Amino acid sequence: MTPEGRGSGCGGMLATLVVMALVISGVVWVSPALDLGSVRRTVLTHDSLDGVPGSGGDGYSFISTTSTGRPVTWACEARIELVVNPEGAPDGYAELVASAVATVNGVSSFSLEVGGETEDRSFLERGRGPVLLGWADEEEVPQLAGPTAGIGGASYVTGPGGTGSGTAVGGMVVIDRDLPRGWFVGVDEEAVLVHELLHVLGLGHTDDGSQLMAAENTGQSALGEGDLAGLAALEETACG
């Protein structure tokens, strides 16, 4: 959907990012993100490209799959280093990141670990290495134009011939530094971060509006049953 009073800014975003992000022997898949439809609510919108059609199960989908239909995710019980670039971050960003990471780690066998801060700002040029988290504006990251509140995803390598298996080896999350903030008009930035971190792990959007990974969200901030089932499916693939 297109938020009232604002253009979606998402048309063709995934295709553009995939073309831009061919790296080494893998591809960076970056989700076209959270759209801000109102200063009093967060609206997540997306086209059908995020979440492979027909992938996943009840209440969840996968952001990418191999040619055999297996979801692309991290290695079994992976310890995923996350580095933070604080330029443009809101006050209290360290606590914000720590809380979002704790939420994801509390429901997953994957382990995100904040490894410190960095000056790196190569958000769209990620290959193998730590997941980069930071804040930017549309001048630096054009995909943040319009109502987009953040983008996130993972770089991965595939098995021989590109079939059968795929493993994430890096990634990124970048949040729009111009999000309205404050008690009355602010968005739930922790929900934004959790949403994007789940993209990094391998979940796409879902048509189930009660899930945090829904294609349209008008207020939910907690993980739903579909979100948890999707994480369990990723873990089963990684460790099976």
N, C-alpha and C positions, 0 to 999 in steps of 0.2 A: 504494500500500500504506500501511498504518498502522504506524509503528514500534512495536515491542514495548514495552508498558508505558506508552505515551503516546498521547493522542488526536492525530489528524492536525492539527487546527486549520486545515485548508485548505478545508473544505467551503464552496462558494459564494464563495470569496475573489475570483476573477477578476471575477465578475459584480458583486460589491460594489464593487471598485476601479474598474471601468469607470463605474459610476453616479456614483461620487464624483469622478471625474477628468475630466469633460467640461470642456474648456478652449478658449477662443477658438474657432478653427475646426478644431481637431483633437481627438483622443482620446488620453489617456495609457493605454497598455497596460502593465500591471505584472504580471510573472510571479509566480505564487504559489510560487516560491522553493525554497530548500533546507531540508529537514527533518532535524533531528538525531535519529537513532534510538538512538544509543549514544555514550557518551563516548569510546569507542575507535574509532569509525568515523563517517563522514559519510554520511547517507542522504538522497538527493534524492527527494522524492516529489511527485507532481503529478497533477491530474485531466486528462482528455482535452482540456480547453479550451486548454491551453498547448502550442502546436504546433497550428496549424490542421490538422484531420484531412485526410489526403491530400496535404498540401503537402510540398514538399521532395523528397528523394530518399533514396538508400540511406544510412541512418545519421544523417539530420538532418531537421528540419522548420523551418518559419517561424512566428514568434510571431504574425504578422498578415499578411494578404494583401488585395489590392484585390478588387473584384468580378470582375475579369478573371483572378484567380489569381496576379498578380504579387506577390512578397514586398515588404513595406514595409521600407525601409532608408534609409540616409543618401545624400546626393549622392555622385557619383563622386569617389573619393579625398578624401573630406571630412576636414577637420581639425576634430576634435570637442573642444571645450574641456571640461575636467573640473575642477570646483572642489570642494574638500574642506572639510567642517566637522569639525574635530578633536574636538569635544565628545564625551566618552565613548569615544574611540578607544583602542586598546591601545597599549602601549609599542612604539615602532618602526613606527608606522603609516605614516610617510612612505616608508620603505623598502619596506614591504608594498605600498603603492599603486603605487610606482614599478616594482616587480618585476612586478605583475599587468598594469600598462599595457604594459610592455615585452614581456611574453608575447603580449598581443593584437596589438600593433603589429608584432611580428616575423612574424606569419602573416597579415597583412591589409594591404590597400592603404588602408584607413581609418586615420586617425592620431589616436589619443587623446593629448591634450596637457594635462598638469596645469597649470592656470592660476593656482594659488595657493589660499589659504584664504578661507573666508567664514563669516559668522555666520548665513547663510540656513539655515532648517530646514523649508522648505515642501516636504517630500518628495513629498506626494501632490497637489500643486497646481502641477505643472510645465507650462509652456507653451514657447514659443520661448526659447532661451537655453542657457547651459551646462548640462551634466549635473552634477547635485548628488550627491556621494558623502558618506555619513556613517554614524554609528552611533547607534542609538536602542534603547529598550526598548518593551515592549508598551503601557505607559501612554501613551507619545507616539505610537506607531504601532501601533494595535491588531492589525494584520495580522501582527505579529511574535509574537503569543501562541502558547503551546504550543511545539511543536518547530521552528517556523520559524526559520531562521538568517539569511535575508535575502530581499529582494525587489528587482527591478530591471526596467526597461523604458524605453520611449521615447515621447515625444509626437510626433505627426506631423500633417501636413496632407495633404489629398487633392486631386486635380485637380477640374475642373469636374464637378459632379454627384456627386462622390464615387466616380467610376469611373476605371479605367484606371491611375492612378498614385498613389503615396503617398510622401512624403518625410519622414523623421524630422527634427525641428527642436530637440529637447531631450530630457531624460530624467533618470533618477535611479537610484541604487543606495543602499540602506540595509541595514546589517548589524546583527544583534542584538548589542548590547553585552554581553549576559550569556552569550555563548558560553563554554563551558569552554575554558581555555587552559592551555598548559604542555606540557612534553615528554611526559608520560605520558597525560594525559587530553585534550589539545587536539585540535581539529579543524584541518584544513588550510584556514586562512582565506584563503590566496592562491587556492586552488582555488575557494572560495566567490566571491571577487571576480572571478576570470576568468569563471566561470560566469555571474554576473550581468551583467558587461560584454558578454558575447556575447548576452544577452537585449537589452541596449541596442542592439546592432548589428542585431538582427533575428532571431536564432535562437531557436526554441522547444525543447521537449524532444523526445527521441527514445526509441523503444522499444529501441534497441540499447544494451545494458547496458555495452558496452566504451567508450562515448563519455563525455566529460566532461559533455555536455549530456543524459545519460541521465535518464529519469524516476526511476530508482533507481540509486544509486551506492554501492558498498560499499568504496570505497577509491581508485579511479583519480583521479589528480591531473593527468595530462598530457592534452593534446588528442589526440583520435583521428582516424582517417582520415575518419570521417563529419563530425566537427566542422570539419575543414579543407575538406572538400567543400562544406559548408554555407556557410562564409565565401566560398568561391570563387563559389558560386551567387549570393550577395548582391552581390558585386562585379560579376559579369556583368550582373545586373539594373541596378545603379546606372550602370554605364558603357557598357551596350550601346546 
